[in-house]
Amino acid sequence: MNQPRQIEKRKAIINAATEMFLESGYAGVSVDGIIAQIGGSKRTIYKYFGDKDGLFAAIVEQLCEEIVTPLTHMDLKRLSLQEALSTIAHTFLEVLLSPRTIALHRLIVAEAPRAPASARTFFNAAPATSYRCLTEYFIWADGAGLVTPGDAHARAILFLDALTGDFQLRSLLGLEVPGRVEQNRLIDEAIAVFMKGIAPTGD
C-alpha cells in the first residue's frame, strides 16, 4: 500500500467513485460500474477497500477532509472580534452551501440508517470540526480579553447554527437559496447580536 503506484491507484478509485456516489447515490453505484469507469478488476476494489461499504467510508472521509480545509486554515488572531466573526461566518457559509457539501450531506442523510459509522465519520469530520475551530477561537479570545467568560463550545454552536438553518434547508431541498446580499445581511445581523452578548462592556 505504500508504493506510489498503489497509492495513485487507490486515489484514482476514490476520485472516480466519489463523483458516481454524489451523482447517483449509494444504491445507484455498483462495483461493476466503478470498474467500467476506471478499468481494472473487482479484486482491486476488494484489495484496497474490502467492499463497497469500505469504499464508501473512504470517500466520506476524504470528502470531509476536503470540505473542512478552508475552516481549519483561518488566521483569526490578528483580527478584531468583529472581523474574526465575519471571516468565520463567510467562510462557513461558503463551505456549507457549496454544491459538493450539499451533495454529500444529502447522501449521508439518505444512508445514515444503513451506514451509521459513515454518518458518524461525517459528523465528526465536518460539523464537529466546524464547531471545534470556532470553540478554539473563543477560548483564545477569552484569554485575550476580547470576549466575556463563557462556554466557548456552546457559543460556537449558537453562532454557527444561527447561520445554518434556513439557507442549508433550502439547499438540501433544492429550493432557491437567497443570494449573497441576503447572506451578508444575515451574517451582519448575527454578528451584531452576538457582539452585544459576548463583547466586554464598553467595546
Secondary structure by P-SEA (a helix, b strand, c coil): cccaaaaaaaaaaaaaaaaaaaacccccccaaaaaaaccccaaaaaaccccaaaaaaaaaaaaaaaaaccccccccccccaaaaaaaaaaaaaaaaacaaaaaaaaaaaaaccccaaaaaaaaaacaaaaaaaaaaaaaaaaaacccccccaaaaaaaaaaaaccaaaaaaaaccccccaaaaaaaaaaaaaaaaaccccccc
